Amino acid sequence: MTIQIVTDSTADLPDNLTKEYQISVVPLYVNVKTADGLESLRDGIDIDHTTFYKTLANDDNLPTTSQPSVQDFIEVYKPIVDAGSQIISIHVSSKLSATYNAALQAKAAIGPNAPIEIVDSQQVSVGLGLTVLKAAQAIKETKELNDILSLIHNIRSRIEVYVVVDTLEFLEKGGRIGKAAAFLGSMLKLKPILTMEEGEVRPLERVRTRIKAINRLAQLASSAGHIEDMFIFHNTTPEDCLSLQNTLTEQLNLKTITLCKLGPVVGTHAGPGALGLGLLKS
């Protein structure tokens, strides 16, 4: 029985990778206020990056985000199951989104014995993307289902994610970080560096300028030990992304570092100017 990977749009995987590894992506929603009321847009489908981030920077009405519906998952799962394939469905941390729960409900609706494994990655964005990519590569290597699930579990402890945001305002408004942390960062005009711990976004440290923050990202990557793979992402600053890629390629002697764009759903909470990296330690 063949195995197919399903994930959600918060993985922020480049299109070339989803096509190469035949990864199905279920979009989350960005909900924006319009003259006609609230409009729900599918992440990466109904709204492009450039338009979204211009709106985010200039509109006082912060968009909200929501998980895919159970029906959205059923529409992806059922054709795969009907074709006789197994599914490994890997998703954004359940502490950040109800996406994982919607996937569980979709499996139950199809049938309790449906060949679908639902996995909480305990990550978001490139941390999720790295997990999905490694699972997809294992399928290409003809690994068995249980071996791939064991690999995913092992990867959780080997992924590190670091991100610089211009302000904690968007994370605080979206309920993804504590008000006290947001207040401190804004009062001191510091550049926060965030990380993922136990499925949650947590402040790591703060530095005084963006340049120092970017240099600190490079230091964190360099001190991680031997690195198997790395993604670097941005949403509105491609020049910073390329600069960080060049620095780390030289410092770490990596063959490739994948560049990713932060999608509208994650970008709603990170805000414009977010830059970060995800690395998988050997």
Secondary structure as UniProt FT lines:
FT   STRAND          3..8
FT   HELIX           9..11
FT   HELIX           15..20
FT   TURN            21..22
FT   STRAND          24..26
FT   STRAND          29..34
FT   TURN            35..36
FT   STRAND          37..43
FT   TURN            44..46
FT   HELIX           49..58
FT   STRAND          64..66
FT   HELIX           70..82
FT   TURN            83..84
FT   STRAND          86..91
FT   TURN            94..96
FT   HELIX           99..110
FT   TURN            112..113
FT   STRAND          116..120
FT   HELIX           126..140
FT   TURN            141..142
FT   HELIX           145..156
FT   TURN            157..158
FT   STRAND          159..164
FT   HELIX           169..173
FT   TURN            174..175
FT   HELIX           179..188
FT   STRAND          191..197
FT   TURN            198..199
FT   STRAND          200..207
FT   HELIX           210..222
FT   TURN            223..224
FT   STRAND          227..234
FT   HELIX           238..252
FT   STRAND          258..261
FT   HELIX           264..270
FT   TURN            272..273
FT   STRAND          275..281
//
